[in-house]
Amino acid sequence: MKLALQIFFPSPADNRIRGSIIPWLALILVAGIGTVRSLIHIFSPDGGAGSIAGMNLAVTGAKEVIFSFALWGAEQLIFALIQWMVIVRYRSLIPIMWAFQLLETLGRILVGHLKPVTFAHTPPGQIEDYVYIALSLFMMALALWSGERALVKENLAA
Protein backbone atom coordinates (compact mmCIF):
# COMPACT_ATOMS: atom_id res chain seq x y z
CA MET A 1 0.00 0.00 0.00
CA LYS A 2 2.84 2.36 0.86
CA LEU A 3 4.42 1.77 -2.55
CA ALA A 4 1.10 2.51 -4.27
CA LEU A 5 0.88 5.83 -2.44
CA GLN A 6 4.45 6.65 -3.46
CA ILE A 7 3.54 5.93 -7.08
CA PHE A 8 0.34 8.00 -7.06
CA PHE A 9 1.80 10.83 -4.94
CA PRO A 10 5.55 10.93 -5.68
CA SER A 11 7.80 13.21 -3.71
CA PRO A 12 9.08 15.16 -5.47
CA ALA A 13 6.79 15.41 -8.51
CA ASP A 14 9.44 15.35 -11.21
CA ASN A 15 9.86 14.46 -14.87
CA ARG A 16 10.94 10.86 -14.25
CA ILE A 17 8.82 7.95 -15.40
CA ARG A 18 8.95 5.17 -12.83
CA GLY A 19 8.05 1.93 -14.54
CA SER A 20 6.63 1.33 -17.99
CA ILE A 21 6.56 4.05 -20.65
CA ILE A 22 3.26 2.70 -22.04
CA PRO A 23 0.97 4.74 -19.71
CA TRP A 24 2.86 7.89 -20.80
CA LEU A 25 2.41 7.07 -24.50
CA ALA A 26 -1.28 6.29 -24.00
CA LEU A 27 -1.73 9.58 -22.12
CA ILE A 28 -0.27 11.43 -25.13
CA LEU A 29 -2.98 9.83 -27.30
CA VAL A 30 -5.76 10.65 -24.82
CA ALA A 31 -4.53 14.25 -24.37
CA GLY A 32 -4.42 14.70 -28.15
CA ILE A 33 -7.97 13.41 -28.53
CA GLY A 34 -9.10 15.60 -25.63
CA THR A 35 -7.49 18.69 -27.14
CA VAL A 36 -9.12 18.17 -30.54
CA ARG A 37 -12.48 17.30 -28.99
CA SER A 38 -12.43 20.40 -26.78
CA LEU A 39 -11.58 22.71 -29.69
CA ILE A 40 -14.44 21.24 -31.74
CA HIS A 41 -16.88 21.93 -28.88
CA ILE A 42 -15.58 25.49 -28.51
CA PHE A 43 -15.26 26.53 -32.16
CA SER A 44 -17.80 24.45 -34.11
CA PRO A 45 -20.88 26.58 -34.92
CA ASP A 46 -23.16 24.10 -33.12
CA GLY A 47 -20.55 23.01 -30.57
CA GLY A 48 -20.84 19.52 -32.00
CA ALA A 49 -24.27 19.12 -30.40
CA GLY A 50 -26.09 18.55 -33.69
CA SER A 51 -23.33 17.72 -36.15
CA ILE A 52 -21.57 15.14 -33.95
CA ALA A 53 -23.85 14.18 -31.05
CA GLY A 54 -27.01 14.17 -33.19
CA MET A 55 -29.09 16.43 -30.94
CA ASN A 56 -32.12 18.15 -32.43
CA LEU A 57 -31.23 21.86 -32.41
CA ALA A 58 -34.45 22.97 -34.12
CA VAL A 59 -36.06 23.56 -30.73
CA THR A 60 -36.43 26.36 -28.24
CA GLY A 61 -33.30 26.56 -26.13
CA ALA A 62 -30.91 25.37 -28.85
CA LYS A 63 -28.61 28.37 -28.28
CA GLU A 64 -28.33 27.39 -24.63
CA VAL A 65 -27.44 23.81 -25.60
CA ILE A 66 -24.74 25.09 -27.96
CA PHE A 67 -23.46 27.39 -25.20
CA SER A 68 -23.32 24.43 -22.79
CA PHE A 69 -21.35 22.38 -25.30
CA ALA A 70 -18.85 25.24 -25.70
CA LEU A 71 -18.51 25.51 -21.92
CA TRP A 72 -17.92 21.77 -21.77
CA GLY A 73 -15.25 22.23 -24.46
CA ALA A 74 -13.52 24.83 -22.28
CA GLU A 75 -13.50 22.37 -19.36
CA GLN A 76 -12.12 19.66 -21.62
CA LEU A 77 -9.40 22.00 -22.85
CA ILE A 78 -8.32 22.81 -19.29
CA PHE A 79 -8.17 19.08 -18.46
CA ALA A 80 -6.18 18.41 -21.66
CA LEU A 81 -3.73 21.22 -20.81
CA ILE A 82 -3.16 19.65 -17.38
CA GLN A 83 -2.55 16.32 -19.13
CA TRP A 84 -0.04 17.99 -21.49
CA MET A 85 1.72 19.60 -18.51
CA VAL A 86 2.12 16.16 -16.90
CA ILE A 87 3.25 14.60 -20.19
CA VAL A 88 5.90 17.27 -20.79
CA ARG A 89 7.07 18.30 -17.30
CA TYR A 90 5.69 16.14 -14.45
CA ARG A 91 5.80 12.58 -15.79
CA SER A 92 5.95 11.10 -12.30
CA LEU A 93 2.29 12.15 -11.97
CA ILE A 94 1.13 9.96 -14.88
CA PRO A 95 -0.44 7.29 -12.60
CA ILE A 96 -2.61 9.88 -10.79
CA MET A 97 -3.60 11.41 -14.16
CA TRP A 98 -5.01 8.02 -15.15
CA ALA A 99 -7.00 8.00 -11.90
CA PHE A 100 -8.33 11.48 -12.75
CA GLN A 101 -9.18 10.30 -16.28
CA LEU A 102 -11.16 7.43 -14.77
CA LEU A 103 -13.02 9.75 -12.38
CA GLU A 104 -13.78 12.26 -15.15
CA THR A 105 -15.16 9.50 -17.38
CA LEU A 106 -17.23 7.94 -14.59
CA GLY A 107 -18.57 11.42 -13.80
CA ARG A 108 -19.73 11.90 -17.38
CA ILE A 109 -21.47 8.52 -17.35
CA LEU A 110 -23.15 9.36 -14.03
CA VAL A 111 -24.38 12.72 -15.36
CA GLY A 112 -25.71 10.94 -18.46
CA HIS A 113 -27.78 8.66 -16.23
CA LEU A 114 -28.96 11.46 -13.93
CA LYS A 115 -29.79 13.88 -16.78
CA PRO A 116 -30.59 11.68 -19.81
CA VAL A 117 -30.75 13.29 -23.24
CA THR A 118 -32.24 11.99 -26.50
CA PHE A 119 -29.82 11.71 -29.41
CA ALA A 120 -30.53 10.84 -33.05
CA HIS A 121 -27.70 8.27 -32.83
CA THR A 122 -25.13 7.12 -30.31
CA PRO A 123 -22.66 10.00 -29.91
CA PRO A 124 -18.97 9.11 -30.27
CA GLY A 125 -18.30 10.29 -26.71
CA GLN A 126 -20.69 7.70 -25.30
CA ILE A 127 -18.73 4.88 -26.92
CA GLU A 128 -15.44 6.53 -25.98
CA ASP A 129 -16.46 6.58 -22.31
CA TYR A 130 -16.43 2.79 -22.06
CA VAL A 131 -13.12 2.57 -23.91
CA TYR A 132 -11.65 5.16 -21.53
CA ILE A 133 -12.83 3.25 -18.45
CA ALA A 134 -11.05 0.09 -19.59
CA LEU A 135 -7.99 2.02 -20.77
CA SER A 136 -7.75 4.02 -17.53
CA LEU A 137 -8.01 0.92 -15.36
CA PHE A 138 -5.42 -0.92 -17.44
CA MET A 139 -3.01 2.04 -17.48
CA MET A 140 -3.37 2.56 -13.71
CA ALA A 141 -2.72 -1.14 -13.10
CA LEU A 142 0.30 -1.11 -15.42
CA ALA A 143 1.66 2.07 -13.83
CA LEU A 144 1.24 0.59 -10.34
CA TRP A 145 2.72 -2.79 -11.21
CA SER A 146 5.70 -1.46 -13.16
CA GLY A 147 6.16 1.49 -10.78
CA GLU A 148 6.28 -0.81 -7.75
CA ARG A 149 8.90 -2.96 -9.47
CA ALA A 150 10.96 0.16 -10.25
CA LEU A 151 10.68 1.46 -6.66
CA VAL A 152 11.67 -1.91 -5.17
CA LYS A 153 14.64 -2.03 -7.55
CA GLU A 154 15.65 1.52 -6.52
CA ASN A 155 15.36 0.67 -2.83
CA LEU A 156 17.47 -2.47 -3.24
CA ALA A 157 20.14 -0.48 -5.09
CA ALA A 158 20.24 2.22 -2.41
C-alpha positions, 0 to 999 in steps of 0.5 A, a space after each residue: 500500500 505504501 508503494 502505491 501511495 508513493 507511485 500515485 503521490 511521488 515526492 518530489 513530482 518530477 519528470 521521471 517515469 517510474 516503470 513502464 513508458 506505455 501509460 505515458 504514451 497512452 496519455 499522449 494519445 488521450 490528451 491529443 484526442 481531448 485537445 481536438 475534442 475540446 476545440 471542436 466543442 468550442 469553435 464548431 458553430 453548433 458546438 458539435 451538439 447537432 453535427 456530432 452528437 445528433 441532438 435536435 437543435 431545431 427547438 427552443 433553447 438550442 442556443 443554450 445547448 450550444 453554449 453548454 457544449 462550448 462551456 464543456 469544451 472549455 473544461 475539456 481544454 483545461 483538463 487536456 492542458 493539465 494532461 499535457 503539462 504532466 506529459 511534458 514536465 511532471 511525468 511522475 504524476 502519470 499514474 494519478 492522471 489516469 486516476 483522474 481520467 477514470 473519475 472524469 469519465 465515470 462522472 460523465 457517465 453518471 451525469 448521463 444517467 442522472 440527466 438523460 438526453 435523447 440523441 438521433 444516434 449514439 454519440 462518439 463520446 458515449 462509446 469513448 467513455 467505455 473505452 476510456 474506463 477500460 484504458 484508464 483501469 489498465 493504465 493505472 494497473 500497469 503504472 502501479 505494477 511497473 512502478 512498484 517494481 521500479 521502486 523496489 529495484 531503486 530501494 534495493 540499489 540504495 
